[in-house]
Each structure stands twice: as C-alpha cells, then as structure tokens.
Amino acid sequence: MGRPTQKMRVASLHDDAYARFVRLLVQRRRAAGMSQQFVADQLGWNQSIIAKIETAQRRIDIVELVRLAGVVGFDPAKIVRELRAILIETGEIIE
C-alpha cells in the first residue's frame, strides 16, 4: 500500500470530532452520577484537569481514557466505536 498523496489533517482540540468525543465522555460521567471532583479524587488528579478535558482545553491520551473509564464505569473501546459510528454517519470518515 502506497503513501497517501495528500497530507492528513492533524486533529486539534477545536475539531468537531474531538468535541463529539468530549460530549460522550461528559455524558458517561453524568449518567454515572459522578461529579468532576469525585472522578478527579479517584484518579489522584486535580478537578481542574477533568474540567479542562470536558471543555476541550486539554486532550486526554489513551492511557488516561482507560483510567477514566475504569472510574466512571464504561468500556473505553465502546466509546471509541460509538465515536467511529458517529463520524461515519456524518461523513467525516469513510468506512
């Protein structure tokens, strides 16, 4: 398989797809009935880190996602699949 002829756009914090991902994270936390402070305490983080993640001021990496999912109680692979389905539906990625 050859290299793509055009450079792929690098996703940013301001990308619509990332905003969708953040909304899914917030929905999971709220559905679990957990405050930002509770989640932060369980992870040993400052509450401001959760707030920055949830307002897309700070990116979350895959290891942080797995840890956050463990505290909140959701499958991180499922949220990735859900985001993928949304992006396919909106035409942002092609299956």
mmCIF file as gemmi writes it, N, C-alpha and C atoms, coordinates in Angstrom:
data_model
loop_
_atom_site.group_PDB
_atom_site.id
_atom_site.type_symbol
_atom_site.label_atom_id
_atom_site.label_alt_id
_atom_site.label_comp_id
_atom_site.label_asym_id
_atom_site.label_entity_id
_atom_site.label_seq_id
_atom_site.pdbx_PDB_ins_code
_atom_site.Cartn_x
_atom_site.Cartn_y
_atom_site.Cartn_z
_atom_site.occupancy
_atom_site.B_iso_or_equiv
_atom_site.pdbx_formal_charge
_atom_site.auth_seq_id
_atom_site.auth_asym_id
_atom_site.pdbx_PDB_model_num
ATOM 1 N N . MET Axp A 1 ? 0.851 -1.18 0 1 0 ? 1 A 1
ATOM 2 C CA . MET Axp A 1 ? 0 0 0 1 0 ? 1 A 1
ATOM 3 C C . MET Axp A 1 ? 0.891 1.235 0 1 0 ? 1 A 1
ATOM 4 N N . GLY Axp A 2 ? 0.647 2.135 -0.922 1 0 ? 2 A 1
ATOM 5 C CA . GLY Axp A 2 ? 1.455 3.343 -1.042 1 0 ? 2 A 1
ATOM 6 C C . GLY Axp A 2 ? 1.089 4.39 -0.025 1 0 ? 2 A 1
ATOM 7 N N . ARG Axp A 3 ? 1.884 5.4 0.01 1 0 ? 3 A 1
ATOM 8 C CA . ARG Axp A 3 ? 1.63 6.519 0.924 1 0 ? 3 A 1
ATOM 9 C C . ARG Axp A 3 ? 0.545 7.411 0.352 1 0 ? 3 A 1
ATOM 10 N N . PRO Axp A 4 ? -0.239 8.045 1.222 1 0 ? 4 A 1
ATOM 11 C CA . PRO Axp A 4 ? -1.265 8.958 0.724 1 0 ? 4 A 1
ATOM 12 C C . PRO Axp A 4 ? -0.63 10.123 -0.028 1 0 ? 4 A 1
ATOM 13 N N . THR Axp A 5 ? -1.319 10.591 -1.06 1 0 ? 5 A 1
ATOM 14 C CA . THR Axp A 5 ? -0.78 11.685 -1.853 1 0 ? 5 A 1
ATOM 15 C C . THR Axp A 5 ? -0.998 13.03 -1.182 1 0 ? 5 A 1
ATOM 16 N N . GLN Axp A 6 ? -1.98 13.124 -0.303 1 0 ? 6 A 1
ATOM 17 C CA . GLN Axp A 6 ? -2.228 14.373 0.406 1 0 ? 6 A 1
ATOM 18 C C . GLN Axp A 6 ? -1.957 14.153 1.891 1 0 ? 6 A 1
ATOM 19 N N . LYS Axp A 7 ? -1.486 15.192 2.524 1 0 ? 7 A 1
ATOM 20 C CA . LYS Axp A 7 ? -1.244 15.091 3.963 1 0 ? 7 A 1
ATOM 21 C C . LYS Axp A 7 ? -2.575 15.026 4.695 1 0 ? 7 A 1
ATOM 22 N N . MET Axp A 8 ? -2.628 14.164 5.688 1 0 ? 8 A 1
ATOM 23 C CA . MET Axp A 8 ? -3.82 14.064 6.518 1 0 ? 8 A 1
ATOM 24 C C . MET Axp A 8 ? -3.853 15.251 7.467 1 0 ? 8 A 1
ATOM 25 N N . ARG Axp A 9 ? -5.025 15.784 7.666 1 0 ? 9 A 1
ATOM 26 C CA . ARG Axp A 9 ? -5.179 16.891 8.606 1 0 ? 9 A 1
ATOM 27 C C . ARG Axp A 9 ? -4.999 16.368 10.025 1 0 ? 9 A 1
ATOM 28 N N . VAL Axp A 10 ? -4.221 17.046 10.799 1 0 ? 10 A 1
ATOM 29 C CA . VAL Axp A 10 ? -4 16.667 12.183 1 0 ? 10 A 1
ATOM 30 C C . VAL Axp A 10 ? -5.147 17.222 13.019 1 0 ? 10 A 1
ATOM 31 N N . ALA Axp A 11 ? -5.766 16.354 13.788 1 0 ? 11 A 1
ATOM 32 C CA . ALA Axp A 11 ? -6.899 16.774 14.62 1 0 ? 11 A 1
ATOM 33 C C . ALA Axp A 11 ? -6.423 17.724 15.705 1 0 ? 11 A 1
ATOM 34 N N . SER Axp A 12 ? -7.252 18.671 16.027 1 0 ? 12 A 1
ATOM 35 C CA . SER Axp A 12 ? -6.921 19.617 17.084 1 0 ? 12 A 1
ATOM 36 C C . SER Axp A 12 ? -7.989 19.58 18.153 1 0 ? 12 A 1
ATOM 37 N N . LEU Axp A 13 ? -7.73 20.302 19.206 1 0 ? 13 A 1
ATOM 38 C CA . LEU Axp A 13 ? -8.725 20.416 20.273 1 0 ? 13 A 1
ATOM 39 C C . LEU Axp A 13 ? -10.003 21.063 19.769 1 0 ? 13 A 1
ATOM 40 N N . HIS Axp A 14 ? -9.922 21.788 18.681 1 0 ? 14 A 1
ATOM 41 C CA . HIS Axp A 14 ? -11.084 22.518 18.18 1 0 ? 14 A 1
ATOM 42 C C . HIS Axp A 14 ? -11.797 21.775 17.059 1 0 ? 14 A 1
ATOM 43 N N . ASP Axp A 15 ? -11.411 20.567 16.797 1 0 ? 15 A 1
ATOM 44 C CA . ASP Axp A 15 ? -12.02 19.738 15.767 1 0 ? 15 A 1
ATOM 45 C C . ASP Axp A 15 ? -13.407 19.292 16.244 1 0 ? 15 A 1
ATOM 46 N N . ASP Axp A 16 ? -14.38 19.296 15.335 1 0 ? 16 A 1
ATOM 47 C CA . ASP Axp A 16 ? -15.74 18.872 15.685 1 0 ? 16 A 1
ATOM 48 C C . ASP Axp A 16 ? -15.774 17.433 16.185 1 0 ? 16 A 1
ATOM 49 N N . ALA Axp A 17 ? -14.964 16.577 15.605 1 0 ? 17 A 1
ATOM 50 C CA . ALA Axp A 17 ? -14.932 15.176 16.028 1 0 ? 17 A 1
ATOM 51 C C . ALA Axp A 17 ? -14.451 15.058 17.467 1 0 ? 17 A 1
ATOM 52 N N . TYR Axp A 18 ? -13.452 15.862 17.835 1 0 ? 18 A 1
ATOM 53 C CA . TYR Axp A 18 ? -12.977 15.815 19.218 1 0 ? 18 A 1
ATOM 54 C C . TYR Axp A 18 ? -14.052 16.333 20.168 1 0 ? 18 A 1
ATOM 55 N N . ALA Axp A 19 ? -14.782 17.345 19.751 1 0 ? 19 A 1
ATOM 56 C CA . ALA Axp A 19 ? -15.887 17.874 20.574 1 0 ? 19 A 1
ATOM 57 C C . ALA Axp A 19 ? -16.935 16.796 20.805 1 0 ? 19 A 1
ATOM 58 N N . ARG Axp A 20 ? -17.204 15.992 19.792 1 0 ? 20 A 1
ATOM 59 C CA . ARG Axp A 20 ? -18.162 14.888 19.953 1 0 ? 20 A 1
ATOM 60 C C . ARG Axp A 20 ? -17.648 13.878 20.974 1 0 ? 20 A 1
ATOM 61 N N . PHE Axp A 21 ? -16.365 13.559 20.885 1 0 ? 21 A 1
ATOM 62 C CA . PHE Axp A 21 ? -15.749 12.636 21.838 1 0 ? 21 A 1
ATOM 63 C C . PHE Axp A 21 ? -15.886 13.168 23.27 1 0 ? 21 A 1
ATOM 64 N N . VAL Axp A 22 ? -15.606 14.435 23.46 1 0 ? 22 A 1
ATOM 65 C CA . VAL Axp A 22 ? -15.707 15.041 24.788 1 0 ? 22 A 1
ATOM 66 C C . VAL Axp A 22 ? -17.143 14.954 25.294 1 0 ? 22 A 1
ATOM 67 N N . ARG Axp A 23 ? -18.114 15.231 24.423 1 0 ? 23 A 1
ATOM 68 C CA . ARG Axp A 23 ? -19.527 15.136 24.842 1 0 ? 23 A 1
ATOM 69 C C . ARG Axp A 23 ? -19.867 13.721 25.3 1 0 ? 23 A 1
ATOM 70 N N . LEU Axp A 24 ? -19.333 12.72 24.609 1 0 ? 24 A 1
ATOM 71 C CA . LEU Axp A 24 ? -19.568 11.34 25.03 1 0 ? 24 A 1
ATOM 72 C C . LEU Axp A 24 ? -18.977 11.076 26.412 1 0 ? 24 A 1
ATOM 73 N N . LEU Axp A 25 ? -17.785 11.607 26.675 1 0 ? 25 A 1
ATOM 74 C CA . LEU Axp A 25 ? -17.172 11.442 27.997 1 0 ? 25 A 1
ATOM 75 C C . LEU Axp A 25 ? -18.022 12.087 29.089 1 0 ? 25 A 1
ATOM 76 N N . VAL Axp A 26 ? -18.475 13.304 28.831 1 0 ? 26 A 1
ATOM 77 C CA . VAL Axp A 26 ? -19.287 14.031 29.816 1 0 ? 26 A 1
ATOM 78 C C . VAL Axp A 26 ? -20.593 13.273 30.066 1 0 ? 26 A 1
ATOM 79 N N . GLN Axp A 27 ? -21.208 12.787 28.997 1 0 ? 27 A 1
ATOM 80 C CA . GLN Axp A 27 ? -22.45 12.029 29.15 1 0 ? 27 A 1
ATOM 81 C C . GLN Axp A 27 ? -22.251 10.809 30.041 1 0 ? 27 A 1
ATOM 82 N N . ARG Axp A 28 ? -21.14 10.113 29.842 1 0 ? 28 A 1
ATOM 83 C CA . ARG Axp A 28 ? -20.87 8.918 30.656 1 0 ? 28 A 1
ATOM 84 C C . ARG Axp A 28 ? -20.708 9.285 32.129 1 0 ? 28 A 1
ATOM 85 N N . ARG Axp A 29 ? -19.955 10.342 32.399 1 0 ? 29 A 1
ATOM 86 C CA . ARG Axp A 29 ? -19.74 10.737 33.799 1 0 ? 29 A 1
ATOM 87 C C . ARG Axp A 29 ? -21.048 11.134 34.449 1 0 ? 29 A 1
ATOM 88 N N . ARG Axp A 30 ? -21.829 11.954 33.763 1 0 ? 30 A 1
ATOM 89 C CA . ARG Axp A 30 ? -23.11 12.403 34.321 1 0 ? 30 A 1
ATOM 90 C C . ARG Axp A 30 ? -24.079 11.247 34.514 1 0 ? 30 A 1
ATOM 91 N N . ALA Axp A 31 ? -24.125 10.327 33.542 1 0 ? 31 A 1
ATOM 92 C CA . ALA Axp A 31 ? -25.013 9.164 33.662 1 0 ? 31 A 1
ATOM 93 C C . ALA Axp A 31 ? -24.641 8.304 34.869 1 0 ? 31 A 1
ATOM 94 N N . ALA Axp A 32 ? -23.358 8.31 35.216 1 0 ? 32 A 1
ATOM 95 C CA . ALA Axp A 32 ? -22.894 7.563 36.382 1 0 ? 32 A 1
ATOM 96 C C . ALA Axp A 32 ? -23.167 8.316 37.679 1 0 ? 32 A 1
ATOM 97 N N . GLY Axp A 33 ? -23.643 9.563 37.563 1 0 ? 33 A 1
ATOM 98 C CA . GLY Axp A 33 ? -23.945 10.36 38.747 1 0 ? 33 A 1
ATOM 99 C C . GLY Axp A 33 ? -22.717 10.822 39.507 1 0 ? 33 A 1
ATOM 100 N N . MET Axp A 34 ? -21.63 11.005 38.789 1 0 ? 34 A 1
ATOM 101 C CA . MET Axp A 34 ? -20.367 11.379 39.42 1 0 ? 34 A 1
ATOM 102 C C . MET Axp A 34 ? -20.024 12.832 39.109 1 0 ? 34 A 1
ATOM 103 N N . SER Axp A 35 ? -19.492 13.509 40.102 1 0 ? 35 A 1
ATOM 104 C CA . SER Axp A 35 ? -19.02 14.88 39.901 1 0 ? 35 A 1
ATOM 105 C C . SER Axp A 35 ? -17.604 14.844 39.34 1 0 ? 35 A 1
ATOM 106 N N . GLN Axp A 36 ? -17.198 15.953 38.77 1 0 ? 36 A 1
ATOM 107 C CA . GLN Axp A 36 ? -15.813 16.075 38.319 1 0 ? 36 A 1
ATOM 108 C C . GLN Axp A 36 ? -14.866 15.855 39.49 1 0 ? 36 A 1
ATOM 109 N N . GLN Axp A 37 ? -15.214 16.403 40.639 1 0 ? 37 A 1
ATOM 110 C CA . GLN Axp A 37 ? -14.355 16.283 41.818 1 0 ? 37 A 1
ATOM 111 C C . GLN Axp A 37 ? -14.195 14.833 42.247 1 0 ? 37 A 1
ATOM 112 N N . PHE Axp A 38 ? -15.301 14.078 42.245 1 0 ? 38 A 1
ATOM 113 C CA . PHE Axp A 38 ? -15.225 12.669 42.635 1 0 ? 38 A 1
ATOM 114 C C . PHE Axp A 38 ? -14.304 11.894 41.698 1 0 ? 38 A 1
ATOM 115 N N . VAL Axp A 39 ? -14.495 12.073 40.402 1 0 ? 39 A 1
ATOM 116 C CA . VAL Axp A 39 ? -13.669 11.372 39.417 1 0 ? 39 A 1
ATOM 117 C C . VAL Axp A 39 ? -12.2 11.754 39.601 1 0 ? 39 A 1
ATOM 118 N N . ALA Axp A 40 ? -11.953 13.04 39.745 1 0 ? 40 A 1
ATOM 119 C CA . ALA Axp A 40 ? -10.58 13.502 39.94 1 0 ? 40 A 1
ATOM 120 C C . ALA Axp A 40 ? -9.962 12.887 41.189 1 0 ? 40 A 1
ATOM 121 N N . ASP Axp A 41 ? -10.712 12.863 42.272 1 0 ? 41 A 1
ATOM 122 C CA . ASP Axp A 41 ? -10.199 12.277 43.517 1 0 ? 41 A 1
ATOM 123 C C . ASP Axp A 41 ? -9.84 10.805 43.329 1 0 ? 41 A 1
ATOM 124 N N . GLN Axp A 42 ? -10.683 10.072 42.627 1 0 ? 42 A 1
ATOM 125 C CA . GLN Axp A 42 ? -10.426 8.647 42.398 1 0 ? 42 A 1
ATOM 126 C C . GLN Axp A 42 ? -9.171 8.422 41.566 1 0 ? 42 A 1
ATOM 127 N N . LEU Axp A 43 ? -8.902 9.363 40.66 1 0 ? 43 A 1
ATOM 128 C CA . LEU Axp A 43 ? -7.728 9.238 39.79 1 0 ? 43 A 1
ATOM 129 C C . LEU Axp A 43 ? -6.471 9.876 40.371 1 0 ? 43 A 1
ATOM 130 N N . GLY Axp A 44 ? -6.621 10.615 41.46 1 0 ? 44 A 1
ATOM 131 C CA . GLY Axp A 44 ? -5.477 11.325 42.03 1 0 ? 44 A 1
ATOM 132 C C . GLY Axp A 44 ? -5.112 12.557 41.226 1 0 ? 44 A 1
ATOM 133 N N . TRP Axp A 45 ? -6.095 13.12 40.53 1 0 ? 45 A 1
ATOM 134 C CA . TRP Axp A 45 ? -5.908 14.302 39.702 1 0 ? 45 A 1
ATOM 135 C C . TRP Axp A 45 ? -6.573 15.49 40.367 1 0 ? 45 A 1
ATOM 136 N N . ASN Axp A 46 ? -6.231 16.687 39.921 1 0 ? 46 A 1
ATOM 137 C CA . ASN Axp A 46 ? -6.962 17.883 40.332 1 0 ? 46 A 1
ATOM 138 C C . ASN Axp A 46 ? -8.264 17.948 39.545 1 0 ? 46 A 1
ATOM 139 N N . GLN Axp A 47 ? -9.297 18.489 40.151 1 0 ? 47 A 1
ATOM 140 C CA . GLN Axp A 47 ? -10.584 18.645 39.479 1 0 ? 47 A 1
ATOM 141 C C . GLN Axp A 47 ? -10.445 19.473 38.219 1 0 ? 47 A 1
ATOM 142 N N . SER Axp A 48 ? -9.509 20.409 38.222 1 0 ? 48 A 1
ATOM 143 C CA . SER Axp A 48 ? -9.323 21.273 37.055 1 0 ? 48 A 1
ATOM 144 C C . SER Axp A 48 ? -8.906 20.483 35.812 1 0 ? 48 A 1
ATOM 145 N N . ILE Axp A 49 ? -8.255 19.35 36 1 0 ? 49 A 1
ATOM 146 C CA . ILE Axp A 49 ? -7.877 18.518 34.854 1 0 ? 49 A 1
ATOM 147 C C . ILE Axp A 49 ? -9.131 17.96 34.192 1 0 ? 49 A 1
ATOM 148 N N . ILE Axp A 50 ? -10.056 17.46 34.999 1 0 ? 50 A 1
ATOM 149 C CA . ILE Axp A 50 ? -11.318 16.942 34.455 1 0 ? 50 A 1
ATOM 150 C C . ILE Axp A 50 ? -12.067 18.063 33.75 1 0 ? 50 A 1
ATOM 151 N N . ALA Axp A 51 ? -12.127 19.23 34.37 1 0 ? 51 A 1
ATOM 152 C CA . ALA Axp A 51 ? -12.824 20.373 33.766 1 0 ? 51 A 1
ATOM 153 C C . ALA Axp A 51 ? -12.191 20.746 32.432 1 0 ? 51 A 1
ATOM 154 N N . LYS Axp A 52 ? -10.878 20.751 32.361 1 0 ? 52 A 1
ATOM 155 C CA . LYS Axp A 52 ? -10.202 21.106 31.11 1 0 ? 52 A 1
ATOM 156 C C . LYS Axp A 52 ? -10.429 20.054 30.033 1 0 ? 52 A 1
ATOM 157 N N . ILE Axp A 53 ? -10.451 18.789 30.407 1 0 ? 53 A 1
ATOM 158 C CA . ILE Axp A 53 ? -10.757 17.731 29.441 1 0 ? 53 A 1
ATOM 159 C C . ILE Axp A 53 ? -12.18 17.92 28.917 1 0 ? 53 A 1
ATOM 160 N N . GLU Axp A 54 ? -13.113 18.189 29.833 1 0 ? 54 A 1
ATOM 161 C CA . GLU Axp A 54 ? -14.526 18.288 29.466 1 0 ? 54 A 1
ATOM 162 C C . GLU Axp A 54 ? -14.882 19.575 28.732 1 0 ? 54 A 1
ATOM 163 N N . THR Axp A 55 ? -13.988 20.53 28.711 1 0 ? 55 A 1
ATOM 164 C CA . THR Axp A 55 ? -14.217 21.754 27.941 1 0 ? 55 A 1
ATOM 165 C C . THR Axp A 55 ? -13.247 21.843 26.757 1 0 ? 55 A 1
ATOM 166 N N . ALA Axp A 56 ? -12.608 20.722 26.457 1 0 ? 56 A 1
ATOM 167 C CA . ALA Axp A 56 ? -11.677 20.603 25.332 1 0 ? 56 A 1
ATOM 168 C C . ALA Axp A 56 ? -10.547 21.625 25.397 1 0 ? 56 A 1
ATOM 169 N N . GLN Axp A 57 ? -10.099 21.919 26.605 1 0 ? 57 A 1
ATOM 170 C CA . GLN Axp A 57 ? -8.918 22.76 26.776 1 0 ? 57 A 1
ATOM 171 C C . GLN Axp A 57 ? -7.67 21.898 26.954 1 0 ? 57 A 1
ATOM 172 N N . ARG Axp A 58 ? -7.907 20.599 27.181 1 0 ? 58 A 1
ATOM 173 C CA . ARG Axp A 58 ? -6.796 19.657 27.375 1 0 ? 58 A 1
ATOM 174 C C . ARG Axp A 58 ? -7.187 18.327 26.749 1 0 ? 58 A 1
ATOM 175 N N . ARG Axp A 59 ? -6.283 17.779 25.979 1 0 ? 59 A 1
ATOM 176 C CA . ARG Axp A 59 ? -6.507 16.465 25.38 1 0 ? 59 A 1
ATOM 177 C C . ARG Axp A 59 ? -6.331 15.363 26.405 1 0 ? 59 A 1
ATOM 178 N N . ILE Axp A 60 ? -7.021 14.269 26.175 1 0 ? 60 A 1
ATOM 179 C CA . ILE Axp A 60 ? -6.861 13.084 27.014 1 0 ? 60 A 1
ATOM 180 C C . ILE Axp A 60 ? -6.162 12.021 26.167 1 0 ? 60 A 1
ATOM 181 N N . ASP Axp A 61 ? -5.168 11.381 26.72 1 0 ? 61 A 1
ATOM 182 C CA . ASP Axp A 61 ? -4.489 10.334 25.955 1 0 ? 61 A 1
ATOM 183 C C . ASP Axp A 61 ? -5.156 8.987 26.23 1 0 ? 61 A 1
ATOM 184 N N . ILE Axp A 62 ? -4.732 7.969 25.519 1 0 ? 62 A 1
ATOM 185 C CA . ILE Axp A 62 ? -5.391 6.666 25.601 1 0 ? 62 A 1
ATOM 186 C C . ILE Axp A 62 ? -5.271 6.049 26.992 1 0 ? 62 A 1
ATOM 187 N N . VAL Axp A 63 ? -4.147 6.199 27.651 1 0 ? 63 A 1
ATOM 188 C CA . VAL Axp A 63 ? -3.979 5.64 28.989 1 0 ? 63 A 1
ATOM 189 C C . VAL Axp A 63 ? -4.907 6.359 29.966 1 0 ? 63 A 1
ATOM 190 N N . GLU Axp A 64 ? -4.987 7.678 29.847 1 0 ? 64 A 1
ATOM 191 C CA . GLU Axp A 64 ? -5.911 8.441 30.699 1 0 ? 64 A 1
ATOM 192 C C . GLU Axp A 64 ? -7.356 8.04 30.427 1 0 ? 64 A 1
ATOM 193 N N . LEU Axp A 65 ? -7.693 7.796 29.176 1 0 ? 65 A 1
ATOM 194 C CA . LEU Axp A 65 ? -9.052 7.363 28.837 1 0 ? 65 A 1
ATOM 195 C C . LEU Axp A 65 ? -9.384 6.04 29.514 1 0 ? 65 A 1
ATOM 196 N N . VAL Axp A 66 ? -8.467 5.103 29.461 1 0 ? 66 A 1
ATOM 197 C CA . VAL Axp A 66 ? -8.696 3.797 30.095 1 0 ? 66 A 1
ATOM 198 C C . VAL Axp A 66 ? -8.873 3.954 31.597 1 0 ? 66 A 1
ATOM 199 N N . ARG Axp A 67 ? -8.057 4.786 32.219 1 0 ? 67 A 1
ATOM 200 C CA . ARG Axp A 67 ? -8.183 5.014 33.667 1 0 ? 67 A 1
ATOM 201 C C . ARG Axp A 67 ? -9.497 5.716 34.007 1 0 ? 67 A 1
ATOM 202 N N . LEU Axp A 68 ? -9.848 6.728 33.241 1 0 ? 68 A 1
ATOM 203 C CA . LEU Axp A 68 ? -11.099 7.454 33.446 1 0 ? 68 A 1
ATOM 204 C C . LEU Axp A 68 ? -12.291 6.516 33.287 1 0 ? 68 A 1
ATOM 205 N N . ALA Axp A 69 ? -12.252 5.685 32.266 1 0 ? 69 A 1
ATOM 206 C CA . ALA Axp A 69 ? -13.327 4.721 32.026 1 0 ? 69 A 1
ATOM 207 C C . ALA Axp A 69 ? -13.475 3.758 33.203 1 0 ? 69 A 1
ATOM 208 N N . GLY Axp A 70 ? -12.354 3.353 33.775 1 0 ? 70 A 1
ATOM 209 C CA . GLY Axp A 70 ? -12.401 2.456 34.927 1 0 ? 70 A 1
ATOM 210 C C . GLY Axp A 70 ? -13.114 3.072 36.119 1 0 ? 70 A 1
ATOM 211 N N . VAL Axp A 71 ? -12.877 4.337 36.352 1 0 ? 71 A 1
ATOM 212 C CA . VAL Axp A 71 ? -13.519 5.034 37.472 1 0 ? 71 A 1
ATOM 213 C C . VAL Axp A 71 ? -14.999 5.267 37.186 1 0 ? 71 A 1
ATOM 214 N N . VAL Axp A 72 ? -15.298 5.752 35.996 1 0 ? 72 A 1
ATOM 215 C CA . VAL Axp A 72 ? -16.677 6.106 35.654 1 0 ? 72 A 1
ATOM 216 C C . VAL Axp A 72 ? -17.509 4.851 35.385 1 0 ? 72 A 1
ATOM 217 N N . GLY Axp A 73 ? -16.862 3.799 34.907 1 0 ? 73 A 1
ATOM 218 C CA . GLY Axp A 73 ? -17.567 2.541 34.706 1 0 ? 73 A 1
ATOM 219 C C . GLY Axp A 73 ? -18.098 2.335 33.296 1 0 ? 73 A 1
ATOM 220 N N . PHE Axp A 74 ? -17.281 2.679 32.297 1 0 ? 74 A 1
ATOM 221 C CA . PHE Axp A 74 ? -17.671 2.384 30.926 1 0 ? 74 A 1
ATOM 222 C C . PHE Axp A 74 ? -16.503 1.728 30.201 1 0 ? 74 A 1
ATOM 223 N N . ASP Axp A 75 ? -16.82 1.059 29.113 1 0 ? 75 A 1
ATOM 224 C CA . ASP Axp A 75 ? -15.821 0.379 28.297 1 0 ? 75 A 1
ATOM 225 C C . ASP Axp A 75 ? -15.218 1.401 27.337 1 0 ? 75 A 1
ATOM 226 N N . PRO Axp A 76 ? -13.924 1.697 27.447 1 0 ? 76 A 1
ATOM 227 C CA . PRO Axp A 76 ? -13.332 2.701 26.561 1 0 ? 76 A 1
ATOM 228 C C . PRO Axp A 76 ? -13.41 2.292 25.088 1 0 ? 76 A 1
ATOM 229 N N . ALA Axp A 77 ? -13.355 1 24.798 1 0 ? 77 A 1
ATOM 230 C CA . ALA Axp A 77 ? -13.464 0.552 23.407 1 0 ? 77 A 1
ATOM 231 C C . ALA Axp A 77 ? -14.857 0.867 22.862 1 0 ? 77 A 1
ATOM 232 N N . LYS Axp A 78 ? -15.857 0.776 23.703 1 0 ? 78 A 1
ATOM 233 C CA . LYS Axp A 78 ? -17.228 1.056 23.256 1 0 ? 78 A 1
ATOM 234 C C . LYS Axp A 78 ? -17.398 2.531 22.891 1 0 ? 78 A 1
ATOM 235 N N . ILE Axp A 79 ? -16.805 3.422 23.668 1 0 ? 79 A 1
ATOM 236 C CA . ILE Axp A 79 ? -16.93 4.845 23.363 1 0 ? 79 A 1
ATOM 237 C C . ILE Axp A 79 ? -16.189 5.182 22.064 1 0 ? 79 A 1
ATOM 238 N N . VAL Axp A 80 ? -15.091 4.496 21.8 1 0 ? 80 A 1
ATOM 239 C CA . VAL Axp A 80 ? -14.372 4.703 20.543 1 0 ? 80 A 1
ATOM 240 C C . VAL Axp A 80 ? -15.218 4.197 19.38 1 0 ? 80 A 1
ATOM 241 N N . ARG Axp A 81 ? -15.844 3.04 19.545 1 0 ? 81 A 1
ATOM 242 C CA . ARG Axp A 81 ? -16.723 2.521 18.484 1 0 ? 81 A 1
ATOM 243 C C . ARG Axp A 81 ? -17.913 3.447 18.258 1 0 ? 81 A 1
ATOM 244 N N . GLU Axp A 82 ? -18.46 3.994 19.324 1 0 ? 82 A 1
ATOM 245 C CA . GLU Axp A 82 ? -19.58 4.925 19.201 1 0 ? 82 A 1
ATOM 246 C C . GLU Axp A 82 ? -19.162 6.185 18.446 1 0 ? 82 A 1
ATOM 247 N N . LEU Axp A 83 ? -18.002 6.72 18.779 1 0 ? 83 A 1
ATOM 248 C CA . LEU Axp A 83 ? -17.498 7.897 18.072 1 0 ? 83 A 1
ATOM 249 C C . LEU Axp A 83 ? -17.27 7.564 16.594 1 0 ? 83 A 1
ATOM 250 N N . ARG Axp A 84 ? -16.7 6.404 16.329 1 0 ? 84 A 1
ATOM 251 C CA . ARG Axp A 84 ? -16.462 5.989 14.942 1 0 ? 84 A 1
ATOM 252 C C . ARG Axp A 84 ? -17.773 5.945 14.165 1 0 ? 84 A 1
ATOM 253 N N . ALA Axp A 85 ? -18.812 5.384 14.759 1 0 ? 85 A 1
ATOM 254 C CA . ALA Axp A 85 ? -20.121 5.298 14.106 1 0 ? 85 A 1
ATOM 255 C C . ALA Axp A 85 ? -20.674 6.694 13.813 1 0 ? 85 A 1
ATOM 256 N N . ILE Axp A 86 ? -20.507 7.611 14.749 1 0 ? 86 A 1
ATOM 257 C CA . ILE Axp A 86 ? -20.964 8.988 14.556 1 0 ? 86 A 1
ATOM 258 C C . ILE Axp A 86 ? -20.208 9.626 13.396 1 0 ? 86 A 1
ATOM 259 N N . LEU Axp A 87 ? -18.908 9.419 13.336 1 0 ? 87 A 1
ATOM 260 C CA . LEU Axp A 87 ? -18.09 10.019 12.28 1 0 ? 87 A 1
ATOM 261 C C . LEU Axp A 87 ? -18.403 9.413 10.91 1 0 ? 87 A 1
ATOM 262 N N . ILE Axp A 88 ? -18.731 8.145 10.874 1 0 ? 88 A 1
ATOM 263 C CA . ILE Axp A 88 ? -19.149 7.526 9.615 1 0 ? 88 A 1
ATOM 264 C C . ILE Axp A 88 ? -20.493 8.112 9.194 1 0 ? 88 A 1
ATOM 265 N N . GLU Axp A 89 ? -21.411 8.22 10.148 1 0 ? 89 A 1
ATOM 266 C CA . GLU Axp A 89 ? -22.744 8.757 9.868 1 0 ? 89 A 1
ATOM 267 C C . GLU Axp A 89 ? -22.686 10.182 9.338 1 0 ? 89 A 1
ATOM 268 N N . THR Axp A 90 ? -21.793 10.991 9.874 1 0 ? 90 A 1
ATOM 269 C CA . THR Axp A 90 ? -21.684 12.389 9.455 1 0 ? 90 A 1
ATOM 270 C C . THR Axp A 90 ? -20.781 12.563 8.238 1 0 ? 90 A 1
ATOM 271 N N . GLY Axp A 91 ? -20.202 11.476 7.765 1 0 ? 91 A 1
ATOM 272 C CA . GLY Axp A 91 ? -19.344 11.539 6.585 1 0 ? 91 A 1
ATOM 273 C C . GLY Axp A 91 ? -17.949 12.051 6.852 1 0 ? 91 A 1
ATOM 274 N N . GLU Axp A 92 ? -17.56 12.126 8.131 1 0 ? 92 A 1
ATOM 275 C CA . GLU Axp A 92 ? -16.229 12.634 8.458 1 0 ? 92 A 1
ATOM 276 C C . GLU Axp A 92 ? -15.148 11.585 8.241 1 0 ? 92 A 1
ATOM 277 N N . ILE Axp A 93 ? -15.545 10.327 8.256 1 0 ? 93 A 1
ATOM 278 C CA . ILE Axp A 93 ? -14.626 9.242 7.873 1 0 ? 93 A 1
ATOM 279 C C . ILE Axp A 93 ? -15.409 8.294 6.966 1 0 ? 93 A 1
ATOM 280 N N . ILE Axp A 94 ? -14.687 7.604 6.13 1 0 ? 94 A 1
ATOM 281 C CA . ILE Axp A 94 ? -15.301 6.671 5.197 1 0 ? 94 A 1
ATOM 282 C C . ILE Axp A 94 ? -14.961 5.269 5.662 1 0 ? 94 A 1
ATOM 283 N N . GLU Axp A 95 ? -15.967 4.443 5.702 1 0 ? 95 A 1
ATOM 284 C CA . GLU Axp A 95 ? -15.775 3.07 6.146 1 0 ? 95 A 1
ATOM 285 C C . GLU Axp A 95 ? -15.206 2.244 5.036 1 0 ? 95 A 1
